[in-house]
Amino acid sequence: MNRKYTSYFSILSLTLFITSLVLYCGCSSDNYEKKQLAKGELFFDKNIPQDKVESLASFINQCAIFNDEVHKARLTKTDSSYELSLSVPPEMIKSEQYQNYTEILAIQLSDDVFDHTKLLIHLTDDKFNPKVTKTSK
């Protein structure tokens, strides 16, 4: 084989390996723990206090937030707020009625679960890519 092609394939192989490694590490869920709920799963940052996770899980179960279409959520925390991502079907993301419900839900969760701390609720696709965001304040 020609030396030029051998060098090219070596560089290509190394590039593919590094890209795969970065994607694997970047997409891993090491920062999240999972809590199984009655009708779905709640993923949450490891740094979130356990009492907040338990309160949210209880709220989700009692208020039937999860159903046949919505059964996956992720909770994260920034310095000044909590963020709850709900994986919902595209038609629900577009629904004005569901968006209004989400805004009310954000206020209620902020008051009842997160001690009046600002809460953002992201309506997302199944990979938690935000499409619409509602806030408690």
C-alpha positions in Angstrom: 0.0 0.0 0.0 1.2 3.5 -0.7 2.7 5.4 2.2 0.5 8.4 1.6 -2.7 6.2 2.0 -1.3 4.4 5.0 -0.7 7.8 6.7 -4.1 9.0 5.7 -5.9 5.9 7.2 -3.8 6.1 10.4 -4.9 9.7 10.9 -8.5 8.9 10.0 -8.6 5.9 12.5 -7.2 8.1 15.2 -9.7 10.9 14.5 -12.6 8.4 14.6 -11.3 6.9 17.9 -11.0 10.3 19.5 -14.4 11.4 18.2 -16.0 8.2 19.6 -14.4 8.7 22.9 -15.6 12.3 23.2 -19.1 11.4 22.2 -19.2 8.5 24.7 -18.0 10.6 27.6 -20.1 13.6 26.6 -23.3 11.5 26.4 -22.8 9.4 29.4 -25.3 9.7 32.2 -22.7 9.6 35.0 -23.9 13.0 36.3 -27.5 11.6 36.6 -29.1 9.1 38.9 -32.4 7.5 38.0 -35.5 7.1 40.2 -38.2 4.7 39.0 -41.7 6.2 39.5 -45.2 4.7 39.2 -45.5 5.5 35.5 -42.0 6.5 34.4 -38.5 7.6 35.2 -37.0 10.6 36.9 -33.4 11.4 36.1 -31.7 13.9 38.4 -28.3 15.5 39.1 -26.4 13.9 41.8 -25.9 17.2 43.6 -29.7 17.8 44.1 -30.7 17.2 47.7 -32.5 13.8 48.1 -35.4 15.4 49.9 -36.2 17.5 46.8 -36.0 14.5 44.6 -38.3 12.5 46.9 -40.8 15.5 47.1 -40.8 15.9 43.3 -41.3 12.1 42.8 -44.2 12.1 45.2 -45.7 15.1 43.5 -45.4 13.5 40.0 -47.0 10.3 41.3 -49.8 12.0 43.2 -50.7 14.6 40.5 -50.5 12.1 37.6 -48.1 14.2 35.6 -46.8 11.0 34.0 -49.1 9.2 31.6 -49.0 7.1 28.5 -47.4 9.9 26.6 -45.2 11.6 29.2 -43.1 9.2 31.3 -39.6 10.6 31.4 -38.3 13.7 33.2 -34.9 15.2 34.2 -34.2 17.5 37.1 -31.2 19.8 37.2 -30.1 22.7 39.4 -28.3 25.9 38.6 -27.1 28.5 41.2 -30.5 30.3 41.2 -33.1 27.9 39.9 -34.2 24.3 39.3 -34.9 23.0 35.8 -37.3 20.2 35.1 -37.2 18.8 31.5 -40.3 16.8 30.5 -40.0 14.6 27.5 -43.3 15.0 25.6 -44.6 14.2 22.1 -44.3 17.0 19.5 -48.1 17.5 19.4 -48.1 18.3 23.1 -45.2 20.7 22.8 -47.3 22.6 20.2 -50.5 22.5 22.2 -51.3 25.9 23.8 -53.4 24.1 26.4 -50.5 22.0 27.5 -48.2 25.0 27.5 -50.6 26.8 29.8 -50.8 23.7 32.0 -47.0 23.6 32.2 -46.9 27.3 33.3 -49.3 26.6 36.1 -47.4 23.4 37.0 -44.1 25.4 37.2 -45.7 27.8 39.8 -47.2 25.0 41.8 -43.9 23.0 41.9 -41.9 26.0 42.8 -44.3 26.7 45.8 -44.9 23.1 46.9 -41.6 21.3 46.2 -38.8 23.8 45.7 -39.5 26.4 48.5 -40.4 29.2 46.1 -37.1 28.8 44.2 -37.4 29.7 40.5 -38.3 26.7 38.4 -38.1 26.4 34.6 -40.0 23.6 32.9 -38.6 22.6 29.5 -40.9 20.7 27.1 -38.4 18.5 25.3 -38.1 15.8 22.7 -37.1 12.2 23.9 -33.4 13.2 24.1 -34.2 16.2 26.4 -33.6 18.8 23.7 -35.7 21.8 24.9 -38.4 23.1 22.5 -40.5 25.3 24.8 -39.7 26.7 28.3 -42.1 27.9 30.9 -41.1 29.5 34.2 -42.5 29.9 37.7 -41.5 33.6 37.9 
